[in-house]
Structures are given as structure tokens and as C-alpha cells.
């Protein structure tokens, strides 16, 4: 996670600076309305508009790169949630408990989530962006796990009760841990598809065999007709046992169930929405005392870089005034 820290700092700082620039633009526009055309004010407004465009690009780029880094890290950790046995570990984790006590298959995924949360807090990322970062991570986790389950379930042991109980237990461990971290609501929203699938597969065979297609469609609305049909068609009731006729979709849904896409699309992730309130820095308010030294260092560094690009004769003249 240390490699991700500079990106997260850029994201946090650019978000605050964009809010300040937006506030300055509003001030300039009001001044222009009162004073009329003014070349200096117009120039300042154009400079602010340009800065806002750059900051917007920085925010979008750093957010995309941050979630890409985190999802790439998660990619190798997630499959264990489908394949590991949670009942062989030391027990259920609780808030503040060491990750070493968590079942081995769950541990790598939780470690990524926890490290990401600690990083966002250390970098003082805006709360809205923290929520959206984890929304993206949970979206990716849900889609990745669900697609893996749908791909391997038809050929492996996943679509049966005992395996589903393990998956449900692993998912519960993850959701409980995330709830203790204050991320339960976001996780519950984005893991809805995988959670519904685990619940369906966890249903005792005797009860599931009595269910009908309309009833299952009503109880598991998170699953599309094609996804539900795939799960039921490949569910392992036992050697030589065929799916009950009541599991067959009605004529009006038969074609959609047979030809629809069973996989989740990674391109349908939630869009990034920039915060509109709750900023640490506010236009017109002096910065906190602890921010003044780093701001002065930054100002000095920017001034030095600017002077370094001037011809030698102009640089010497500028040095007399200082930043």
C-alpha cells in the first residue's frame, strides 16, 4: 500500500483545491457583475477555470489508478472466499481483532480492505470519496466472485448445499468485519448479487425442490432470469436426480432465461461523483495553523520551479523580490 500513498494524497489534495478554486470562481463572477468588464478579473477567472480543468483531470486519474491498484491486489485474494473452509479457522472475527485470528481463506481479502481504509484515513481523503472508493472495490469483488461462481459452478462442486454453506459463512465473516469498520451499508448494497446467490444455494434441498420458478423469481430479484435458470439447471440434487419441472421458466421468460448473459459486467461500475460539501478547507477561511508551514514550503518550491524556467537575466531580477 505504500506505493499507493502518493496517489491517494494527490486525490485528497486535488479535491480540496478544486473546491477552493470553485469558490474563487464564484467570487470573481460576482465582482465582474458589480464592477463590469475588467481585464484583470477576466484573466483571473480564465486562470481559475484552467486550474479547475487540470484539478478535475487529476482527481479522475488518481481515483482510477487507485482503484485499479486495489482491485489488482484483490484479484488474487478473492477466489479463496469461494474455495476455503471457514470452519477450520480460529473463529469469527470481531472489531479490533487481529487478522491473524481470522480464517485463512478470508484473511487476504480483509487485509486489503483494512489497509485501504487505513490509507484513506491517513491521507484524510474526503468521506464521500472514501465511500465511493469502497463502493468500487465492493462492486469489483461482487462481480469477480459472482462470475467465478457462475463459470465454475456448472462443472465443479459449487452448486450444492454443503459448498454454499461455506461460501455463505465466508461472506458473512467479510460483511461482519466490514460492518465493524463502518462499511457495512456500502458492502451490503454492492454484495447483493453474491449474497442472493449464496442464500439460494444454501436452501435445504427438501425446501428448494418444492419451490417454483415464480416463487424463486420473487424471493431473489437480484438474479436475472438467465442467472437464476443457470443456477437451477446446474444445481446438484444428487446422482441421477433431474431438476423439478416447477423450476422451468414460463413461456414468457423462457427465451430470456436461455439466452441472457449470466455474467456481471465490470463496465457498469458506479460513476465517480465529486463531493459538494464537507471539505476541510473552505473559501474565505484561513487555513489551520498546522497547514501554514507545508503551504509555505509548497509556495517556495513552486516559485523556485517557475524561476528555473526563466532566462538567466530575468531570473536574477526576480530573485530580488523573492516569493
C-alpha positions in Angstrom: 0.0 0.0 0.0 3.0 2.3 0.4 3.2 2.7 -3.4 -0.4 3.9 -3.4 0.1 6.7 -0.8 1.3 9.4 -3.3 -1.7 8.8 -5.5 -4.1 9.0 -2.6 -2.5 12.2 -1.3 -2.9 13.7 -4.8 -6.5 12.7 -4.9 -7.2 14.1 -1.4 -5.4 17.4 -2.0 -6.7 17.9 -5.5 -10.3 17.5 -4.2 -9.8 20.2 -1.6 -8.1 22.6 -4.1 -10.8 22.1 -6.6 -13.4 23.2 -4.0 -11.3 26.3 -3.3 -10.9 27.1 -7.0 -14.7 26.8 -7.5 -15.3 29.2 -4.6 -12.8 31.7 -6.1 -14.6 31.5 -9.4 -17.9 32.4 -7.8 -16.2 35.4 -6.1 -14.7 36.6 -9.4 -18.0 36.2 -11.2 -19.8 38.3 -8.6 -17.1 41.0 -8.8 -17.5 41.1 -12.6 -21.2 41.6 -12.2 -20.7 44.5 -9.9 -17.7 46.2 -11.5 -18.4 45.4 -15.1 -15.7 44.3 -17.7 -12.2 44.2 -16.1 -9.2 42.7 -17.9 -7.5 41.7 -14.7 -10.6 40.0 -13.2 -11.3 38.3 -16.5 -7.7 37.0 -16.6 -8.0 35.6 -13.1 -11.3 33.9 -14.0 -9.7 32.3 -17.0 -6.8 31.1 -14.9 -9.2 29.6 -12.3 -11.2 27.9 -15.0 -8.0 26.4 -16.4 -6.9 25.3 -12.9 -10.3 23.7 -12.3 -9.9 21.7 -15.5 -6.5 20.4 -14.5 -7.6 19.5 -11.0 -10.7 17.7 -12.3 -8.4 15.6 -14.5 -6.1 14.9 -11.6 -9.0 13.7 -9.5 -10.3 11.4 -12.1 -6.9 10.0 -13.0 -5.8 9.4 -9.4 -9.1 7.8 -8.4 -9.0 5.5 -11.4 -5.4 4.5 -10.7 -6.1 4.0 -7.0 -9.0 1.6 -7.5 -7.1 -0.2 -10.3 -4.2 -0.8 -7.9 -6.5 -2.0 -5.2 -8.7 -4.3 -7.5 -5.5 -5.8 -8.9 -4.4 -6.6 -5.4 -7.8 -8.1 -4.6 -7.9 -10.2 -7.7 -5.6 -12.9 -6.3 -7.2 -12.8 -2.8 -10.9 -13.2 -3.7 -11.1 -16.8 -5.0 -10.3 -18.2 -1.6 -13.7 -16.9 -0.4 -15.3 -19.5 -2.7 -12.9 -22.3 -2.1 -11.8 -22.2 1.5 -13.4 -23.8 4.6 -14.2 -21.1 7.2 -14.9 -23.8 9.9 -11.3 -24.8 10.1 -10.1 -21.4 11.5 -9.9 -19.9 14.9 -13.4 -18.5 14.9 -15.4 -15.4 14.0 -13.6 -12.1 13.9 -14.8 -9.0 15.8 -14.0 -5.3 15.8 -10.4 -4.7 16.7 -9.4 -8.4 16.5 -6.1 -9.3 14.9 -6.4 -10.5 11.3 -4.3 -13.5 12.3 -7.3 -15.0 14.1 -9.5 -14.8 11.0 -9.9 -18.0 8.9 -7.1 -18.2 6.4 -9.2 -18.0 3.3 -10.8 -14.8 4.4 -7.7 -13.1 5.7 -6.1 -11.8 2.5 -9.3 -10.1 1.3 -9.9 -8.4 4.6 -6.3 -7.3 4.8 -6.7 -5.4 1.5 -9.9 -3.7 2.7 -8.4 -2.8 6.1 -5.2 -1.5 4.6 -7.1 0.6 2.1 -9.3 2.1 4.8 -6.3 3.0 6.9 -4.6 4.6 3.9 -7.7 6.8 3.2 -7.8 7.9 6.8 -4.1 8.7 6.9 -4.3 10.8 3.7 -7.5 12.5 5.0 -9.4 11.6 1.9 -12.9 13.2 1.7 -15.5 11.0 3.2 -17.5 10.9 0.0 -14.5 9.7 -1.9 -13.8 7.1 0.8 -17.3 5.7 0.3 -17.0 5.7 -3.4 -13.6 4.0 -3.3 -15.0 1.2 -1.3 -18.2 1.1 -3.4 -16.0 0.4 -6.4 -13.9 -2.2 -4.5 -17.1 -4.0 -3.4 -18.6 -3.7 -6.9 -15.5 -5.4 -8.3 -15.4 -8.0 -5.5 -19.0 -8.9 -6.0 -18.8 -9.1 -9.8 -15.5 -11.1 -9.7 -16.7 -13.6 -7.2 -20.1 -14.0 -8.8 -18.7 -14.5 -12.3 -16.2 -17.1 -11.0 -19.0 -18.9 -9.2 -21.2 -19.0 -12.4 -18.3 -20.1 -14.5 -17.0 -22.9 -12.3 -20.4 -23.9 -10.8 -21.6 -25.8 -13.8 -18.5 -28.1 -13.9 -17.5 -28.2 -10.2 -19.0 -28.7 -6.8 -20.1 -25.2 -6.1 -23.8 -25.6 -6.9 -24.7 -27.8 -3.9 -25.7 -27.2 -0.3 -22.6 -28.0 1.7 -20.3 -25.9 -0.6 -22.8 -23.0 -0.5 -22.8 -23.0 3.3 -19.0 -22.4 3.2 -19.4 -19.6 0.8 -22.2 -18.0 2.8 -20.1 -18.3 6.0 -17.1 -16.7 4.4 -19.2 -13.9 3.0 -20.8 -13.4 6.5 -17.3 -13.1 8.0 -16.4 -10.4 5.4 -19.6 -8.5 5.9 -19.4 -8.6 9.7 -15.8 -7.4 9.6 -16.7 -4.6 7.2 -19.6 -3.6 9.4 -17.2 -3.3 12.4 -15.1 -0.9 10.2 -18.2 1.2 9.4 -18.5 0.0 5.9 -21.4 -2.4 6.4 -24.1 -0.4 4.5 -21.9 0.0 1.4 -20.8 -3.6 1.4 -24.4 -4.9 1.8 -25.5 -2.8 -1.2 -22.8 -4.0 -3.6 -22.6 -7.6 -2.4 -26.3 -8.1 -3.0 -25.9 -10.3 -6.1 -23.4 -12.7 -4.5 -25.4 -12.8 -1.2 -28.6 -13.7 -3.0 -26.8 -16.5 -4.9 -25.4 -17.9 -1.7 -28.8 -17.7 0.0 -30.4 -19.6 -2.8 -27.7 -22.4 -2.8 -27.9 -22.6 1.0 -31.6 -23.5 0.9 -32.0 -27.1 2.1 -32.7 -29.4 -0.8 -36.0 -30.6 0.5 -37.3 -27.0 0.6 -35.7 -26.0 -2.7 -37.2 -28.9 -4.5 -40.7 -27.7 -3.5 -40.1 -24.1 -4.8 -41.5 -22.9 -8.1 -40.0 -20.6 -10.7 -42.3 -17.6 -9.8 -41.6 -18.0 -6.1 -37.8 -18.1 -6.7 -38.0 -15.1 -9.0 -39.9 -13.2 -6.3 -37.5 -14.2 -3.5 -34.3 -13.5 -5.4 -35.0 -10.4 -7.5 -31.2 -9.6 -7.6 -30.8 -12.5 -10.0 -31.7 -12.1 -13.6 -33.8 -14.9 -15.3 -30.7 -16.2 -17.1 -28.7 -16.3 -13.9 -31.5 -18.0 -11.9 -32.0 -20.5 -14.7 -28.3 -21.3 -14.8 -28.1 -21.9 -11.1 -31.2 -24.2 -11.0 -30.2 -26.1 -14.2 -26.8 -26.9 -12.8 -27.8 -27.4 -9.1 -26.6 -30.8 -7.9 -29.6 -32.5 -6.3 -27.8 -35.9 -6.2 -26.8 -38.6 -8.6 -29.4 -39.2 -11.2 -31.8 -36.6 -10.0 -33.1 -34.1 -12.5 -34.3 -30.6 -11.7 -38.0 -30.5 -10.8 -40.3 -29.3 -13.6 -41.5 -26.4 -11.4 -38.0 -24.9 -11.8 -38.6 -24.3 -15.5 -39.3 -20.7 -16.5 -42.7 -19.9 -18.0 -43.0 -19.3 -21.8 -42.7 -15.5 -21.5 -39.3 -15.8 -19.8 -38.0 -19.0 -21.4 -36.0 -17.3 -24.2 -34.5 -14.7 -21.9 -33.6 -17.3 -19.4 -31.9 -19.5 -22.0 -30.1 -16.8 -24.0 -29.4 -14.0 -21.5 -26.0 -13.2 -20.2 -25.2 -14.9 -16.9 -22.2 -12.8 -16.0 -21.9 -9.4 -14.4 -20.4 -6.6 -16.4 -17.3 -4.8 -15.0 -18.1 -1.8 -17.1 -21.3 -1.0 -15.2 -19.4 0.3 -12.1 -20.8 3.3 -10.3 -19.7 6.7 -11.7 -17.4 9.0 -9.7 -19.3 11.9 -8.2 -17.3 14.8 -6.8 -18.1 16.0 -3.3 -20.2 19.2 -2.9 -19.8 19.7 0.9 -17.8 18.5 3.9 -14.4 19.9 2.8 -11.6 20.6 5.3 -10.6 23.8 3.5 -13.2 26.4 2.9 -13.0 29.5 0.6 -12.5 32.7 2.6 -11.4 30.9 5.8 -7.7 31.0 6.9 -6.1 27.6 6.9 -5.4 25.8 10.1 -2.1 26.8 11.8 -0.6 23.3 11.2 -1.1 23.8 7.4 0.9 27.0 7.1 4.4 25.5 7.2 3.8 23.0 4.4 1.9 25.6 2.4 4.8 28.0 2.6 7.2 25.2 1.6 5.0 24.4 -1.3 4.8 28.0 -2.4 8.6 28.4 -2.2 9.1 25.2 -4.2 6.6 26.3 -6.9 8.3 29.7 -7.1 11.7 28.1 -7.5 10.4 25.9 -10.3 8.9 28.9 -12.0 12.2 30.9 -11.7 14.1 28.0 -13.0 12.3 28.2 -16.3 13.2 31.9 -16.9 16.2 33.2 -18.8 19.2 33.9 -16.6 18.8 37.8 -16.7 15.1 37.6 -15.8 15.8 35.1 -13.1 18.3 37.4 -11.4 15.8 40.3 -11.4 13.1 38.0 -10.0 15.3 36.8 -7.2 15.5 40.3 -5.7 11.8 40.2 -4.7 11.5 36.6 -3.6 8.3 34.6 -3.4 
